[in-house]
Amino acid sequence: MAEVESEKAKALSIDEQRAQAGMALFDQQGDTKVELDVAGATEFKEKTEAQIKKMEDEIATLTGKDNKKLRTELSKEVSNIKNKPEYIDACKVCKGLEPKNGFFAKAQAKPASPGKGSAKGGYSGSSPPEAVACDTAVPEEDKKKPEKEKKASKKQESAGLSKAERDELEKLKTDLIARKKELKESGMSGAACNKDEQVVAWVARMQELKLKEDPTLADELNKKGKKDDKKKKKGALSSEEQVEFDKLKNELEIYREKLVKEFGYTKKDIAADPDFKEMEAKVKEFEKRA
């Protein structure tokens, strides 16, 4: 039985072991005093929110239906960051609440009460028990394992691309956003921006690299092309409607974030909120026509 438990422990990543160690503190409060790592949580929260703001600023520049796919990808990344256990715990700790995932929790041993142990009220053993810490020591063998797993996952992510090609793909994304922003600021419409010679060349190269990275995307692009043809037949949104649509989506996301951060709403609570439901319904109406 002990061997089975040992194998399970080795299978956990370092972050999971730390999180479990933190959670264990709340089950041992009789013997330890739990201390929240407010400084660490604040630093992590500020860095994460700076990253989120940068991405949201990029999303705000990607207006129009032609940028819908890129907007969606970036929005998913933002959502994934906000749902990370470390970020959730950092927000809770900054408010003085217990971290439900065990991050940013420390513990110190409570001193023995007078009368127990030595005559001076010290510990009965030869030395005081060590404090239980979230960053518990991990065997060297276990430290190496997550690193190997990370390297393996990175290889899978870039299976069809070399490092130079992956760097090129990331640079193209950044350059494309900057180019479209520059063109829009010069007074060009979204449709005109997409017809820009440089933009067309970059988009073509990006698609080429993405197809090389994942050949299965070819079928997805064909389906997307057919859907786009159907949408053209139905008729696109006017420029005024597109502006209203983009504004409404941003307001919906801001309201969702407010419900979570300020009121502690769960997904179920958000779905039942009347104002949220009304805004979401309007967004869906626009999406059907976009």
Long-range contacts (C-beta under 8 A, 24 or more apart in sequence): 9-142, 10-141, 10-142, 10-145, 13-146, 13-149, 14-138, 14-142, 14-143, 14-146, 15-86, 17-136, 17-138, 17-142, 18-102, 18-103, 18-134, 18-135, 18-136, 19-85, 19-101, 19-102, 19-103, 20-102, 21-102, 21-132, 21-133, 21-134, 21-135, 21-136, 22-99, 22-101, 22-102, 22-103, 22-104, 22-105, 22-134, 23-101, 23-102, 23-105, 24-102, 24-132, 25-102, 25-105, 25-106, 25-107, 25-132, 25-134, 26-98, 26-105, 28-107, 28-132, 31-109, 31-110, 32-107, 32-108, 32-109, 32-110, 32-131, 32-132, 33-107, 33-108, 33-109, 33-110, 34-98, 34-105, 34-106, 34-107, 35-105, 35-106, 35-107, 35-108, 36-93, 36-96, 36-98, 36-99, 36-104, 36-105, 36-106, 37-93, 37-104, 37-105, 37-106, 37-134, 38-93, 38-94, 38-104, 40-104, 41-89, 41-90, 41-93, 41-94, 41-99, 41-103, 41-104, 42-90, 42-94, 44-86, 44-87, 44-90, 44-104, 45-87, 45-90, 45-91, 45-94, 48-81, 48-84, 48-87, 48-90, 51-81, 52-78, 52-81, 52-82, 55-81, 58-177, 60-250, 61-177, 61-180, 61-181, 61-184, 62-177, 62-180, 63-184, 63-190, 63-242, 63-243, 63-246, 64-190, 64-191, 64-194, 64-242, 64-246, 65-190, 65-236, 65-237, 65-242, 65-290, 66-190, 66-191, 66-193, 66-194, 67-180, 67-190, 68-290, 70-173, 70-176, 70-177, 75-253, 82-257, 82-260, 91-261, 102-134, 103-134, 104-134, 105-134, 106-131, 106-133, 106-134, 107-131, 107-132, 107-133, 107-134, 158-213, 159-213, 160-212, 160-213, 160-214, 160-215, 161-209, 161-212, 161-213, 165-209, 165-212, 166-213, 168-205, 168-209, 169-206, 169-209, 169-210, 169-213, 172-202, 172-205, 172-206, 172-209, 173-206, 175-202, 176-202, 176-203, 176-206, 189-239, 190-242, 231-290, 234-289, 235-289, 236-289, 236-290, 237-286, 237-289, 237-290, 241-286, 241-289, 242-290, 244-286, 245-283, 245-286, 245-290, 248-279, 248-282, 248-283, 248-286, 249-283, 251-279, 252-276, 252-279, 252-280, 252-283, 255-279
